[in-house]
């Protein structure tokens, strides 16, 4: 799972974008895992995914921009490789689809419960530091994280339905993928409605910035 860039769309010359480029290559890891596992190479698929995310995390670490969801992806691939090597791929043959969505859904909900919505990590790379402490900035990221919690939870349910019915292509792949892509589009477009307010907050002095009224 990758490039879910639920971030503030506003950019400025001073906006940090330290780890975003590496994060965008995460889809390669999941595509490699999917392609190799479909061919029955579960260990190879897991190791390929792990290798991709190891490179991504190394790049992010060098820029002090490690993403939680990239860590989750790497941990999953490490777990998958170890389990497949020791016990065979039976666990993933039966539960792979909804297990993956479920893990990410669980992590996303945890970030909400602990008050650290995971989208903040992406938003900090695309919004100027002057708006990071603004109430609207946090409210927007709480909302975006909740949207992703819903998307990941719904896709987990579709994955479970695919397991029960055997409709892997439609319920397990096509519908969840469509929902996921819709989430990516929404996450990029929705924050743009607040561009003007964030631009004002970035330009305001610390003394006056608190007068900005979030919608």
C-alpha positions in Angstrom: 0.0 0.0 0.0 1.5 3.3 -1.0 1.5 6.8 -2.2 -1.6 7.4 -0.2 -0.5 11.1 -0.1 -3.3 12.6 2.0 -1.5 15.8 2.3 -2.0 19.5 2.1 -2.0 20.5 -1.5 -0.6 24.0 -0.9 3.0 24.3 -1.7 5.5 27.1 -1.3 9.1 27.7 -2.0 9.9 27.0 1.6 7.9 23.8 2.0 9.9 20.8 3.0 9.5 17.8 0.7 12.1 15.6 2.2 10.9 12.1 1.7 8.0 12.3 -0.7 9.9 11.2 -3.8 10.9 7.9 -2.2 7.4 7.3 -0.8 6.0 7.4 -4.3 7.9 4.3 -5.3 6.1 2.1 -2.7 3.7 0.9 -5.3 6.6 -1.0 -6.9 7.0 -3.1 -3.8 3.4 -4.1 -3.7 3.2 -4.8 -7.4 6.3 -7.0 -7.1 4.7 -8.9 -4.2 1.4 -9.3 -6.0 3.0 -10.4 -9.3 5.3 -13.0 -7.7 2.8 -14.3 -5.2 0.3 -14.9 -8.1 2.9 -17.1 -9.7 3.3 -18.9 -6.4 6.6 -17.4 -5.4 5.5 -16.1 -2.0 8.9 -15.9 -0.4 10.4 -14.2 -3.4 7.5 -11.7 -3.6 7.8 -10.9 0.1 11.6 -10.4 -0.2 11.1 -8.2 -3.3 8.6 -6.0 -1.4 10.9 -5.9 1.6 13.9 -4.9 -0.6 11.9 -2.0 -2.2 10.7 -0.7 1.2 14.2 -1.1 2.7 15.5 1.3 0.1 12.6 3.7 0.6 13.0 3.7 4.4 16.8 4.2 4.1 16.1 7.2 1.8 13.5 8.6 4.2 15.7 8.0 7.2 18.6 9.9 5.6 16.2 12.9 5.4 14.6 12.4 8.8 11.3 11.7 7.0 10.4 8.1 7.8 6.7 7.3 7.2 4.7 5.0 9.5 2.9 3.3 6.7 6.1 2.5 4.9 7.3 0.9 8.1 4.1 -1.1 8.3 4.7 -2.3 4.7 8.3 -3.3 5.4 7.2 -5.1 8.6 4.4 -7.0 6.7 6.9 -8.2 4.0 9.4 -9.3 6.6 6.6 -11.2 8.4 5.4 -12.7 5.2 8.8 -13.9 4.2 9.5 -15.5 7.6 6.1 -17.2 7.8 6.2 -18.4 4.2 9.7 -19.8 4.7 8.9 -21.6 8.0 5.4 -22.7 7.5 4.6 -22.3 3.8 2.2 -19.9 2.2 -1.0 -21.3 3.5 -1.7 -18.3 5.7 -1.4 -15.9 2.7 -3.2 -18.2 0.3 -6.3 -18.0 2.5 -6.2 -14.6 4.2 -3.8 -12.5 2.2 -6.3 -9.9 0.8 -8.3 -8.9 3.9 -5.3 -9.4 6.2 -3.3 -6.7 4.3 -6.2 -4.2 4.3 -7.0 -5.1 7.9 -3.4 -4.4 9.1 -3.3 -1.0 7.6 -6.9 -0.2 8.8 -5.8 -1.1 12.3 -2.7 1.1 12.2 -4.7 4.0 10.8 -7.3 3.8 13.5 -4.6 3.6 16.2 -3.0 6.8 14.9 -6.4 8.5 15.4 -6.9 7.0 18.9 -3.4 8.2 20.0 -3.9 11.7 18.5 -1.3 11.3 15.8 -3.1 11.0 12.5 -0.8 9.4 10.0 -1.5 11.9 7.2 0.4 14.6 9.1 3.6 12.9 8.0 2.7 13.6 4.4 1.2 17.0 5.0 4.3 18.2 6.7 6.2 17.6 3.5 3.8 19.7 1.4 2.8 22.5 3.7 5.0 25.3 4.9 6.0 25.0 8.6 4.1 28.2 9.4 0.8 26.4 9.2 1.7 23.1 11.0 0.4 24.4 14.3 -2.8 25.9 12.9 -6.0 24.3 14.2 -7.3 24.0 10.6 -4.2 22.1 9.5 -4.7 19.5 12.2 -8.5 19.3 11.7 -8.0 18.7 8.0 -5.5 15.9 8.7 -7.8 14.3 11.3 -10.5 14.3 8.7 -8.3 12.9 6.0 -7.0 10.2 8.3 -10.6 9.2 9.2 -11.4 9.0 5.5 -8.6 6.6 5.0 -9.7 4.6 8.1 -13.0 4.2 6.4 -11.5 3.3 3.1 -9.2 0.7 4.6 -11.9 -0.7 6.8 -14.3 -1.1 3.9 -11.7 -2.7 1.8 -11.0 -5.1 4.6 -14.7 -6.1 4.5 -14.5 -6.5 0.8 -11.5 -8.7 1.2 -13.3 -10.8 3.8 -16.3 -11.1 1.4 -13.9 -12.2 -1.3 -12.6 -14.9 1.0 -16.1 -16.2 1.8 -17.5 -16.1 -1.7 -14.4 -16.9 -3.8 -14.9 -13.7 -5.9 -11.3 -12.7 -5.6 -11.1 -10.6 -8.8 -14.2 -8.5 -8.3 -14.6 -8.3 -4.5 -10.9 -8.7 -3.6 -9.2 -6.7 -6.2 -11.2 -4.5 -8.6 -13.6 -2.9 -6.1 -11.0 -2.2 -3.3 -8.6 -0.9 -5.9 -11.2 1.5 -7.3 -12.0 2.7 -3.7 -8.4 3.2 -3.0 -7.7 5.2 -6.1 -10.8 7.3 -5.4 -9.3 8.0 -1.9 -6.0 9.1 -3.5 -7.8 11.5 -5.8 -10.0 12.9 -2.9 -6.9 13.3 -0.7 -5.2 15.4 -3.4 -8.2 17.5 -4.4 -10.1 18.2 -1.1 -7.3 20.1 0.7 -7.1 22.6 -2.2 -10.3 24.3 -1.0 -8.2 25.5 2.0 -5.3 26.9 0.0 -6.2 30.5 0.5 -6.5 30.1 4.3 -3.2 28.3 4.5 -1.5 30.9 2.4 -2.8 33.5 4.7 -1.6 31.6 7.8 1.8 31.1 6.3 2.1 34.9 5.6 0.7 36.0 8.9 2.9 36.8 11.9 2.7 34.5 14.9 0.8 37.2 16.7 -1.9 37.5 14.1 -2.1 33.9 12.7 -4.5 32.8 15.4 -7.2 35.1 14.1 -7.6 32.9 11.0 -11.1 31.3 11.2 -11.2 27.7 10.0 -14.2 26.8 7.9 
